[in-house]
Amino acid sequence: MATTNDLKNGITLNLDGNLWTVVEFQHVKPGKGGAFVRTKLKNIMSGKVVDRTFNAGVKVDVANVDRREMQYLYRESGDFVFMDMTDYEQPRVPASVVGDAANYLLEEQTVTVAFNDGTPLYVDLPAAVELTISQTDPGVQGDRSTGGTKPARLETGHEINVPLFITTGEKIKVDTRDSSYLGRVSQ
């Protein structure tokens, strides 16, 4: 148990039988009345974001979340198989838990997997990953300076928009939060 004064971004709370991550928080001390904490909470299972206000000093249940470095091995019948880098255990994580992270996962890639009482909660990717373009149409001559974009398929099968000068086989950096092109990777 902790109090609302201990809240910070990224902490996981157990409220009403659900797990919530604190996305934003603000301590408010009005001129009249008691202080309170205004929070924005994200439901770990559904992804739903809600605003919630707590009185200052109220006790909240902090969930025990174990974050472990794991290596992605392979996908088998809808589950993703990871390997714990410390004890070589190989837990299966359902595709529903992996979610959009599947668009950026390559075999042997190291990611963080969060567990609560042995149940996988989510897969946490780095903010940017380096992936190879497996297929894209060539850019049209003369369009190189206009800043236009075209669709490109990544080696994971995910499709994003890239600048017209990018060609098949190039390695690029992709933002995992919004699927945006960040730049070429120098080789």
N, CA, C and O of each residue as an XYZ file, in Angstrom:
748
protein
N       0.843     -1.192      0.000
C       0.000      0.000      0.000
C       0.880      1.245      0.000
O       1.938      1.293      0.628
N       0.411      2.224     -0.712
C       1.098      3.514     -0.765
C       0.022      4.580     -0.657
O      -1.171      4.281     -0.694
N       0.449      5.807     -0.525
C      -0.510      6.909     -0.497
C      -0.475      7.625     -1.840
O       0.415      7.395     -2.659
N      -1.446      8.485     -2.049
C      -1.501      9.232     -3.308
C      -0.307     10.170     -3.445
O       0.007     10.600     -4.554
N       0.356     10.491     -2.354
C       1.555     11.336     -2.417
C       2.720     10.601     -3.069
O       3.665     11.236     -3.537
N       2.665      9.255     -3.107
C       3.738      8.453     -3.698
C       3.532      8.184     -5.187
O       4.384      7.562     -5.821
N       2.421      8.640     -5.751
C       2.139      8.368     -7.158
C       3.168      9.028     -8.069
O       3.626     10.142     -7.815
N       3.520      8.312     -9.137
C       4.403      8.857    -10.165
C       4.098      8.151    -11.482
O       3.448      7.105    -11.488
N       4.553      8.704    -12.576
C       4.299      8.118    -13.894
C       4.897      6.727    -13.984
O       6.024      6.489    -13.547
N       4.115      5.794    -14.567
C       4.604      4.439    -14.779
C       4.284      3.463    -13.669
O       4.445      2.258    -13.857
N       3.838      3.937    -12.521
C       3.522      3.037    -11.409
C       2.192      2.331    -11.728
O       1.303      2.929    -12.334
N       2.060      1.075    -11.323
C       0.855      0.291    -11.614
C       0.030      0.132    -10.343
O       0.544     -0.261     -9.296
N      -1.262      0.444    -10.454
C      -2.175      0.379     -9.318
C      -3.209     -0.720     -9.533
O      -3.575     -1.034    -10.665
N      -3.674     -1.301     -8.424
C      -4.743     -2.287     -8.462
C      -5.987     -1.601     -7.913
O      -6.143     -1.457     -6.700
N      -6.879     -1.176     -8.825
C      -8.089     -0.465     -8.424
C      -9.309     -1.213     -8.955
O      -9.368     -1.547    -10.138
N     -10.267     -1.473     -8.095
C     -11.532     -2.117     -8.477
C     -11.301     -3.435     -9.215
O     -12.065     -3.774    -10.118
N     -10.274     -4.171     -8.852
C     -10.007     -5.467     -9.464
C      -9.315     -5.401    -10.817
O      -9.120     -6.438    -11.452
N      -8.939     -4.212    -11.275
C      -8.228     -4.038    -12.540
C      -6.869     -3.402    -12.294
O      -6.659     -2.720    -11.291
N      -5.952     -3.635    -13.222
C      -4.626     -3.021    -13.129
C      -4.582     -1.780    -14.004
O      -4.968     -1.815    -15.173
N      -4.105     -0.684    -13.426
C      -4.038      0.603    -14.110
C      -2.630      1.163    -14.000
O      -2.002      1.061    -12.947
N      -2.132      1.751    -15.071
C      -0.837      2.416    -15.057
C      -1.070      3.918    -15.006
O      -1.931      4.439    -15.716
N      -0.302      4.622    -14.164
C      -0.417      6.075    -14.071
C       0.303      6.683    -15.277
O       1.514      6.531    -15.437
N      -0.468      7.373    -16.120
C       0.091      8.027    -17.302
C       0.505      9.449    -16.953
O       1.572      9.912    -17.358
N      -0.350     10.142    -16.194
C      -0.087     11.519    -15.752
C      -0.621     11.688    -14.344
O      -1.578     11.024    -13.944
N       0.004     12.578    -13.600
C      -0.534     12.910    -12.284
C      -0.206     14.366    -11.977
O       0.771     14.920    -12.481
N      -1.043     14.971    -11.143
C      -0.818     16.359    -10.753
C      -1.340     16.556     -9.341
O      -2.506     16.284     -9.057
N      -0.473     17.030     -8.459
C      -0.880     17.362     -7.102
C      -1.478     18.765     -7.145
O      -0.853     19.703     -7.638
N      -2.707     18.897     -6.617
C      -3.398     20.182     -6.645
C      -3.687     20.612     -5.213
O      -4.228     19.847     -4.415
N      -3.315     21.851     -4.905
C      -3.549     22.403     -3.571
C      -4.348     23.698     -3.746
O      -3.772     24.777     -3.885
N      -5.687     23.577     -3.737
C      -6.504     24.778     -3.965
C      -6.465     25.719     -2.758
O      -6.070     25.327     -1.660
N      -6.873     26.939     -2.979
C      -6.898     27.916     -1.889
C      -7.878     27.518     -0.799
O      -7.609     27.717      0.386
N      -9.002     26.961     -1.191
C      -9.999     26.492     -0.228
C     -10.112     24.991     -0.354
O      -9.958     24.449     -1.448
N     -10.375     24.311      0.739
C     -10.569     22.869      0.720
C      -9.255     22.113      0.801
O      -8.174     22.701      0.855
N      -9.379     20.798      0.807
C      -8.211     19.943      0.946
C      -7.497     19.691     -0.377
O      -8.073     19.841     -1.455
N      -6.249     19.309     -0.271
C      -5.457     18.995     -1.458
C      -5.940     17.684     -2.069
O      -6.529     16.848     -1.384
N      -5.685     17.514     -3.370
C      -6.053     16.281     -4.046
C      -5.061     15.999     -5.165
O      -4.243     16.847     -5.523
N      -5.151     14.797     -5.705
C      -4.275     14.387     -6.797
C      -5.146     14.034     -7.995
O      -6.022     13.173     -7.908
N      -4.895     14.707     -9.113
C      -5.615     14.445    -10.362
C      -4.739     13.522    -11.200
O      -3.572     13.827    -11.442
N      -5.296     12.390    -11.647
C      -4.502     11.417    -12.406
C      -5.183     11.052    -13.718
O      -6.392     11.214    -13.886
N      -4.371     10.558    -14.635
C      -4.852      9.960    -15.875
C      -4.335      8.533    -15.817
O      -3.125      8.310    -15.784
N      -5.253      7.557    -15.805
C      -4.909      6.147    -15.650
C      -5.235      5.369    -16.914
O      -6.259      5.610    -17.554
N      -4.350      4.424    -17.273
C      -4.574      3.576    -18.446
C      -4.758      2.141    -17.984
O      -3.914      1.599    -17.270
N      -5.865      1.526    -18.392
C      -6.144      0.137    -18.062
C      -5.188     -0.753    -18.849
O      -5.128     -0.658    -20.075
N      -4.447     -1.607    -18.171
C      -3.433     -2.438    -18.822
C      -4.056     -3.436    -19.785
O      -3.495     -3.688    -20.851
N      -5.192     -4.005    -19.440
C      -5.798     -5.025    -20.290
C      -6.525     -4.440    -21.500
O      -6.364     -4.938    -22.614
N      -7.322     -3.389    -21.297
C      -8.142     -2.862    -22.391
C      -7.501     -1.676    -23.108
O      -7.848     -1.387    -24.253
N      -6.564     -0.983    -22.444
C      -5.953      0.197    -23.042
C      -6.770      1.464    -22.838
O      -6.359      2.538    -23.277
N      -7.908      1.357    -22.187
C      -8.793      2.497    -21.938
C      -8.119      3.481    -20.981
O      -7.509      3.069    -19.994
N      -8.229      4.777    -21.270
C      -7.642      5.820    -20.430
C      -8.760      6.595    -19.754
O      -9.700      7.045    -20.409
N      -8.653      6.748    -18.435
C      -9.669      7.477    -17.672
C      -8.990      8.506    -16.765
O      -7.825      8.362    -16.393
N      -9.752      9.547    -16.422
C      -9.303     10.537    -15.444
C      -9.880     10.146    -14.093
O     -11.048      9.769    -13.993
N      -9.059     10.237    -13.058
C      -9.538      9.897    -11.720
C      -8.876     10.839    -10.717
O      -7.691     11.153    -10.831
N      -9.653     11.281     -9.741
C      -9.159     12.199     -8.723
C      -9.174     11.501     -7.369
O     -10.147     10.837     -7.012
N      -8.084     11.657     -6.618
C      -7.954     11.081     -5.281
C      -7.714     12.209     -4.290
O      -7.044     13.190     -4.613
N      -8.252     12.077     -3.095
C      -7.914     13.015     -2.026
C      -6.468     12.785     -1.621
O      -5.978     11.657     -1.690
N      -5.791     13.820     -1.206
C      -4.393     13.703     -0.802
C      -4.275     12.792      0.411
O      -5.078     12.881      1.340
N      -3.283     11.922      0.403
C      -3.011     11.049      1.531
C      -3.824      9.768      1.565
O      -3.623      8.953      2.465
N      -4.739      9.555      0.618
C      -5.545      8.329      0.573
C      -4.645      7.163      0.185
O      -3.749      7.310     -0.647
N      -4.890      5.999      0.796
C      -4.090      4.818      0.475
C      -4.574      4.180     -0.820
O      -5.776      4.042     -1.049
N      -3.617      3.794     -1.665
C      -3.918      3.100     -2.926
C      -3.104      1.816     -2.959
O      -2.011      1.744     -2.397
N      -3.647      0.808     -3.622
C      -2.999     -0.496     -3.700
C      -2.060     -0.526     -4.910
O      -2.511     -0.493     -6.055
N      -0.763     -0.587     -4.648
C       0.227     -0.649     -5.717
C       0.413     -2.112     -6.105
O       0.707     -2.954     -5.256
N       0.241     -2.411     -7.395
C       0.349     -3.789     -7.884
C       1.813     -4.196     -7.981
O       2.686     -3.378     -8.270
N       2.058     -5.468     -7.736
C       3.407     -6.013     -7.841
C       3.652     -6.412     -9.295
O       3.186     -7.460     -9.741
N       4.378     -5.583    -10.026
C       4.663     -5.843    -11.438
C       6.142     -6.164    -11.569
O       7.010     -5.377    -11.192
N       6.398     -7.342    -12.116
C       7.769     -7.819    -12.309
C       8.131     -7.612    -13.783
O       7.557     -8.258    -14.660
N       9.084     -6.711    -14.056
C       9.520     -6.447    -15.434
C      10.808     -7.218    -15.685
O      11.798     -7.054    -14.972
N      10.773     -8.075    -16.726
C      11.939     -8.913    -17.012
C      12.415     -8.725    -18.454
O      11.615     -8.619    -19.384
N      13.736     -8.687    -18.612
C      14.337     -8.651    -19.941
C      14.175    -10.029    -20.562
O      14.566    -11.032    -19.966
N      13.599    -10.081    -21.760
C      13.376    -11.363    -22.423
C      13.727    -11.251    -23.894
O      13.680    -10.177    -24.493
N      14.080    -12.395    -24.451
C      14.403    -12.469    -25.868
C      13.248    -13.145    -26.595
O      12.786    -14.210    -26.186
N      12.783    -12.519    -27.681
C      11.704    -13.108    -28.475
C      12.281    -14.242    -29.304
O      13.255    -14.049    -30.032
N      11.677    -15.443    -29.194
C      12.173    -16.609    -29.913
C      11.379    -16.891    -31.183
O      11.937    -16.862    -32.280
N      10.074    -17.165    -31.046
C       9.260    -17.514    -32.206
C       7.782    -17.398    -31.850
O       7.410    -17.202    -30.694
N       6.943    -17.528    -32.898
C       5.499    -17.499    -32.709
C       4.948    -18.879    -33.016
O       5.295    -19.492    -34.026
N       4.083    -19.362    -32.129
C       3.520    -20.692    -32.305
C       2.046    -20.683    -31.928
O       1.694    -20.375    -30.789
N       1.190    -21.017    -32.875
C      -0.261    -21.133    -32.703
C      -0.871    -19.973    -31.894
O      -1.553    -20.191    -30.893
N      -0.615    -18.764    -32.342
C      -1.218    -17.599    -31.704
C      -0.497    -17.075    -30.480
O      -0.839    -16.000    -29.987
N       0.479    -17.791    -29.979
C       1.251    -17.338    -28.822
C       2.655    -16.933    -29.262
O       3.185    -17.439    -30.251
N       3.235    -16.019    -28.513
C       4.618    -15.620    -28.736
C       5.461    -16.264    -27.632
O       5.106    -16.194    -26.455
N       6.563    -16.883    -28.008
C       7.420    -17.549    -27.043
C       8.652    -16.674    -26.806
O       9.373    -16.314    -27.736
N       8.868    -16.346    -25.535
C      10.006    -15.530    -25.123
C      10.918    -16.369    -24.241
O      10.494    -17.393    -23.705
N      12.172    -15.940    -24.087
C      13.088    -16.631    -23.183
C      13.628    -15.626    -22.175
O      14.174    -14.586    -22.546
N      13.467    -15.950    -20.896
C      14.010    -15.130    -19.821
C      15.528    -15.204    -19.890
O      16.093    -16.297    -19.926
N      16.187    -14.068    -19.908
C      17.639    -14.019    -20.088
C      18.407    -14.460    -18.842
O      19.606    -14.725    -18.923
N      17.734    -14.542    -17.685
C      18.439    -14.929    -16.466
C      18.332    -16.418    -16.172
O      19.332    -17.048    -15.827
N      17.127    -17.000    -16.302
C      16.976    -18.415    -15.956
C      16.580    -19.295    -17.139
O      16.304    -20.481    -16.957
N      16.548    -18.738    -18.336
C      16.265    -19.465    -19.585
C      14.880    -20.108    -19.618
O      14.636    -21.010    -20.420
N      13.983    -19.656    -18.764
C      12.595    -20.111    -18.791
C      11.952    -19.550    -20.066
O      12.302    -18.455    -20.507
N      11.006    -20.305    -20.664
C      10.393    -19.880    -21.926
C       8.877    -19.754    -21.791
O       8.144    -20.673    -22.155
N       8.397    -18.605    -21.264
C       6.948    -18.423    -21.137
C       6.300    -18.106    -22.479
O       6.920    -17.521    -23.367
N       5.041    -18.503    -22.604
C       4.242    -18.190    -23.795
C       3.383    -16.974    -23.451
O       2.746    -16.917    -22.399
N       3.384    -16.016    -24.356
C       2.597    -14.804    -24.155
C       1.540    -14.739    -25.258
O       1.884    -14.759    -26.440
N       0.249    -14.662    -24.886
C      -0.811    -14.617    -25.901
C      -0.686    -13.388    -26.806
O      -0.189    -12.342    -26.389
N      -1.141    -13.533    -28.039
C      -1.076    -12.431    -29.010
C      -1.854    -11.213    -28.520
O      -1.479    -10.081    -28.824
N      -2.930    -11.430    -27.767
C      -3.720    -10.307    -27.257
C      -2.920     -9.460    -26.271
O      -3.150     -8.255    -26.162
N      -1.988    -10.075    -25.556
C      -1.140     -9.338    -24.613
C      -0.030     -8.602    -25.364
O       0.316     -7.474    -25.014
N       0.524     -9.238    -26.392
C       1.596     -8.617    -27.174
C       1.058     -7.405    -27.925
O       1.731     -6.377    -27.996
N      -0.138     -7.507    -28.481
C      -0.795     -6.381    -29.143
C      -0.012     -5.845    -30.328
O       0.505     -6.613    -31.139
N       0.074     -4.519    -30.426
C       0.751     -3.855    -31.546
C       2.254     -4.068    -31.539
O       2.908     -3.822    -32.552
N       2.813     -4.514    -30.440
C       4.253     -4.782    -30.388
C       4.652     -5.852    -31.403
O       5.810     -5.914    -31.814
N       3.701     -6.692    -31.808
C       3.981     -7.745    -32.795
C       4.428     -7.161    -34.129
O       5.127     -7.827    -34.894
N       4.032     -5.921    -34.416
C       4.415     -5.272    -35.673
C       5.906     -4.971    -35.756
O       6.422     -4.704    -36.842
N       6.604     -5.011    -34.625
C       8.013     -4.622    -34.585
C       8.926     -5.713    -34.045
O      10.133     -5.499    -33.924
N       8.370     -6.887    -33.717
C       9.168     -7.960    -33.121
C       9.908     -8.784    -34.166
O       9.317     -9.267    -35.132
N      11.203     -8.933    -33.956
C      12.031     -9.812    -34.773
C      12.591    -10.901    -33.877
O      12.810    -10.678    -32.687
N      12.822    -12.072    -34.438
C      13.404    -13.150    -33.647
C      14.740    -12.704    -33.081
O      15.516    -12.017    -33.745
N      14.998    -13.110    -31.831
C      16.203    -12.805    -31.066
C      16.278    -11.357    -30.588
O      17.317    -10.932    -30.083
N      15.194    -10.592    -30.739
C      15.159     -9.218    -30.247
C      14.901     -9.241    -28.741
O      14.102    -10.045    -28.262
N      15.568     -8.371    -27.999
C      15.389     -8.289    -26.554
C      14.385     -7.189    -26.220
O      14.525     -6.051    -26.668
N      13.366     -7.543    -25.422
C      12.326     -6.610    -25.000
C      12.071     -6.800    -23.509
O      12.626     -7.710    -22.893
N      11.241     -5.952    -22.933
C      10.842     -6.093    -21.533
C       9.415     -6.613    -21.489
O       8.526     -6.058    -22.135
N       9.193     -7.683    -20.725
C       7.857     -8.241    -20.548
C       7.476     -8.057    -19.081
O       8.237     -8.415    -18.182
N       6.289     -7.494    -18.851
C       5.823     -7.243    -17.488
C       4.875     -8.358    -17.060
O       3.995     -8.767    -17.817
N       5.068     -8.842    -15.834
C       4.248     -9.914    -15.270
C       3.639     -9.457    -13.946
O       4.245     -8.679    -13.209
N       2.426     -9.952    -13.653
C       1.793     -9.748    -12.366
C       1.340    -11.117    -11.890
O       0.443    -11.714    -12.486
N       1.949    -11.620    -10.824
C       1.657    -12.953    -10.279
C       1.777    -14.041    -11.351
O       0.946    -14.948    -11.412
N       2.805    -13.950    -12.189
C       3.055    -14.958    -13.209
C       2.259    -14.796    -14.489
O       2.480    -15.535    -15.448
N       1.331    -13.840    -14.524
C       0.527    -13.590    -15.719
C       1.143    -12.444    -16.517
O       1.359    -11.363    -15.969
N       1.429    -12.659    -17.806
C       2.001    -11.574    -18.603
C       0.981    -10.454    -18.802
O      -0.185    -10.707    -19.102
N       1.440     -9.210    -18.629
C       0.556     -8.054    -18.756
C       0.741     -7.328    -20.087
O      -0.232     -7.028    -20.780
N       1.995     -7.051    -20.437
C       2.276     -6.329    -21.673
C       3.734     -6.504    -22.060
O       4.569     -6.895    -21.244
N       4.026     -6.207    -23.327
C       5.383     -6.241    -23.844
C       5.797     -4.797    -24.091
O       5.104     -4.055    -24.787
N       6.921     -4.407    -23.523
C       7.402     -3.033    -23.626
C       8.577     -2.988    -24.597
O       9.631     -3.565    -24.329
N       8.397     -2.304    -25.720
C       9.441     -2.172    -26.732
C      10.244     -0.905    -26.502
O       9.785      0.008    -25.815
N      11.453     -0.843    -27.079
C      12.162      0.437    -27.059
C      11.382      1.467    -27.880
O      10.526      1.091    -28.681
N      11.662      2.743    -27.697
C      10.929      3.793    -28.415
C      11.139      3.711    -29.918
O      10.256      4.093    -30.686
N      12.296      3.219    -30.348
C      12.584      3.098    -31.784
C      13.295      1.777    -32.055
O      14.095      1.311    -31.244
N      12.991      1.178    -33.214
C      13.648     -0.067    -33.626
C      14.165      0.097    -35.052
O      13.666      0.923    -35.817
N      15.174     -0.702    -35.395
C      15.737     -0.691    -36.731
C      15.214     -1.908    -37.488
O      15.387     -3.046    -37.052
N      14.570     -1.651    -38.630
C      13.984     -2.716    -39.442
C      14.339     -2.499    -40.909
O      14.651     -1.384    -41.328
N      14.287     -3.575    -41.678
C      14.610     -3.521    -43.100
C      13.323     -3.452    -43.917
O      12.333     -4.104    -43.587
N      13.348     -2.654    -44.991
C      12.217     -2.550    -45.909
C      12.214     -3.801    -46.781
O      13.186     -4.059    -47.491
N      11.131     -4.585    -46.738
C      11.082     -5.802    -47.551
C      10.461     -5.539    -48.921
O      10.755     -6.249    -49.882
N       9.603     -4.519    -49.014
C       8.993     -4.205    -50.310
C       8.456     -2.786    -50.303
O       7.757     -2.375    -49.376
N       8.793     -2.042    -51.350
C       8.205     -0.722    -51.583
C       8.354     -0.386    -53.056
O       9.281     -0.855    -53.716
N       7.447      0.419    -53.564
C       7.522      0.845    -54.960
C       8.631      1.881    -55.108
O       8.910      2.621    -54.165
N       9.267      1.944    -56.278
C      10.300      2.962    -56.474
C       9.674      4.354    -56.518
O       8.526      4.520    -56.931
N      10.445      5.350    -56.086
C       9.979      6.733    -56.129
C       9.993      7.233    -57.560
O      10.781      6.764    -58.381
N       9.120      8.186    -57.860
C       9.036      8.749    -59.208
C      10.064      9.858    -59.344
O      10.217     10.674    -58.436
N      10.778      9.899    -60.478
C      11.799     10.923    -60.718
C      11.163     12.306    -60.607
O      10.102     12.549    -61.181
N      11.796     13.197    -59.884
C      11.283     14.552    -59.716
C      10.512     14.732    -58.423
O      10.303     15.865    -57.992
N      10.082     13.647    -57.792
C       9.326     13.755    -56.547
C      10.225     13.738    -55.316
O       9.722     13.814    -54.195
N      11.509     13.642    -55.488
C      12.409     13.464    -54.360
C      12.465     14.664    -53.418
O      12.753     14.493    -52.234
N      12.205     15.835    -53.898
C      12.338     17.018    -53.039
C      11.003     17.521    -52.503
O      10.975     18.533    -51.804
N       9.900     16.850    -52.808
C       8.601     17.369    -52.395
C       8.197     16.965    -50.982
O       7.265     17.538    -50.417
N       8.885     15.988    -50.411
C       8.529     15.559    -49.050
C       7.340     14.620    -49.022
O       6.733     14.430    -47.968
N       6.991     14.026    -50.156
C       5.879     13.084    -50.205
C       6.257     11.758    -49.572
O       7.425     11.502    -49.282
N       5.245     10.913    -49.360
C       5.500      9.593    -48.774
C       4.845      8.516    -49.618
O       3.999      8.794    -50.468
N       5.251      7.294    -49.368
C       4.692      6.123    -50.046
C       4.644      4.979    -49.041
O       5.388      4.995    -48.061
N       3.776      3.976    -49.266
C       3.716      2.838    -48.341
C       4.915      1.911    -48.539
O       5.417      1.751    -49.652
N       5.357      1.311    -47.449
C       6.462      0.349    -47.495
C       6.176     -0.762    -46.496
O       5.689     -0.507    -45.395
N       6.482     -1.999    -46.888
C       6.290     -3.157    -46.012
C       7.611     -3.467    -45.317
O       8.655     -3.594    -45.957
N       7.540     -3.586    -43.982
C       8.729     -3.909    -43.190
C       8.952     -5.418    -43.178
O       8.070     -6.178    -43.579
N      10.116     -5.853    -42.723
C      10.436     -7.283    -42.668
C       9.516     -8.050    -41.725
O       9.426     -9.274    -41.812
N       8.837     -7.349    -40.832
C       7.892     -7.998    -39.921
C       6.510     -8.158    -40.557
O       5.642     -8.830    -40.001
N       6.309     -7.540    -41.722
C       5.021     -7.597    -42.398
C       4.171     -6.361    -42.175
O       3.153     -6.187    -42.845
N       4.566     -5.500    -41.249
C       3.827     -4.271    -40.949
C       4.091     -3.248    -42.046
O       5.187     -3.194    -42.603
N       3.079     -2.435    -42.353
C       3.214     -1.428    -43.397
C       3.197     -0.034    -42.791
O       2.344      0.286    -41.963
N       4.165      0.806    -43.220
C       4.240      2.193    -42.750
C       4.459      3.098    -43.960
O       4.694      2.612    -45.066
N       4.383      4.408    -43.752
C       4.686      5.377    -44.797
C       6.120      5.851    -44.644
O       6.569      6.165    -43.542
N       6.837      5.899    -45.765
C       8.234      6.338    -45.779
C       8.408      7.394    -46.854
O       7.569      7.495    -47.749
N       9.483      8.192    -46.793
C       9.747      9.159    -47.863
C       9.969      8.458    -49.201
O      10.316      7.278    -49.243
N       9.768      9.187    -50.280
C       9.844      8.625    -51.630
C      11.225      8.084    -51.993
O      11.325      7.207    -52.851
N      12.286      8.577    -51.368
C      13.639      8.155    -51.743
C      14.065      6.821    -51.123
O      15.126      6.301    -51.470
N      13.266      6.261    -50.220
C      13.597      4.976    -49.582
C      13.351      3.840    -50.570
O      12.342      3.831    -51.276
N      14.285      2.873    -50.619
C      14.167      1.753    -51.547
C      14.093      0.430    -50.794
O      14.401      0.366    -49.604
N      13.683     -0.628    -51.496
C      13.610     -1.966    -50.926
C      15.005     -2.402    -50.484
O      15.984     -2.182    -51.198
N      15.094     -3.019    -49.306
C      16.369     -3.505    -48.784
C      17.066     -2.531    -47.850
O      18.039     -2.908    -47.196
N      16.604     -1.298    -47.766
C      17.229     -0.325    -46.861
C      16.804     -0.577    -45.427
O      15.697     -1.046    -45.162
N      17.702     -0.258    -44.508
C      17.420     -0.386    -43.083
C      17.047      0.998    -42.564
O      17.773      1.972    -42.762
N      15.877      1.062    -41.883
C      15.396      2.341    -41.372
C      15.093      2.249    -39.885
O      15.008      1.159    -39.319
N      14.933      3.407    -39.266
C      14.560      3.491    -37.858
C      13.077      3.868    -37.808
O      12.647      4.814    -38.468
N      12.289      3.106    -37.004
C      10.847      3.313    -36.909
C      10.466      3.583    -35.456
O      10.938      2.900    -34.547
N       9.611      4.581    -35.244
C       9.093      4.899    -33.916
C       8.000      3.882    -33.581
O       7.008      3.787    -34.304
N       8.168      3.121    -32.495
C       7.209      2.060    -32.151
C       5.923      2.619    -31.538
O       4.932      1.896    -31.438
N       5.918      3.859    -31.136
C       4.724      4.434    -30.518
C       3.676      4.841    -31.542
O       2.479      4.719    -31.281
N       4.114      5.331    -32.724
C       3.146      5.802    -33.715
C       3.441      5.326    -35.141
O       2.850      5.839    -36.092
N       4.337      4.360    -35.303
C       4.688      3.776    -36.607
C       5.235      4.803    -37.595
O       5.039      4.665    -38.803
N       5.907      5.813    -37.098
C       6.436      6.822    -38.012
C       7.892      6.542    -38.377
O       8.643      5.953    -37.599
N       8.269      6.975    -39.569
C       9.631      6.841    -40.085
C      10.500      7.868    -39.373
O      10.138      9.042    -39.298
N      11.652      7.433    -38.847
C      12.552      8.351    -38.140
C      13.825      8.663    -38.931
O      14.446      9.703    -38.713
N      14.214      7.782    -39.838
C      15.413      8.039    -40.627
C      16.077      6.744    -41.071
O      15.703      5.645    -40.663
N      17.077      6.921    -41.922
C      17.862      5.782    -42.387
C      18.858      5.382    -41.310
O      19.246      6.188    -40.464
N      19.260      4.122    -41.363
C      20.309      3.637    -40.480
C      21.587      3.562    -41.313
O      21.621      2.900    -42.350
N      22.626      4.234    -40.858
C      23.893      4.201    -41.625
C      24.547      2.829    -41.468
O      24.594      2.261    -40.377
N      25.048      2.317    -42.591
C      25.632      0.973    -42.554
C      27.110      1.007    -42.687
O      27.755     -0.041    -42.675
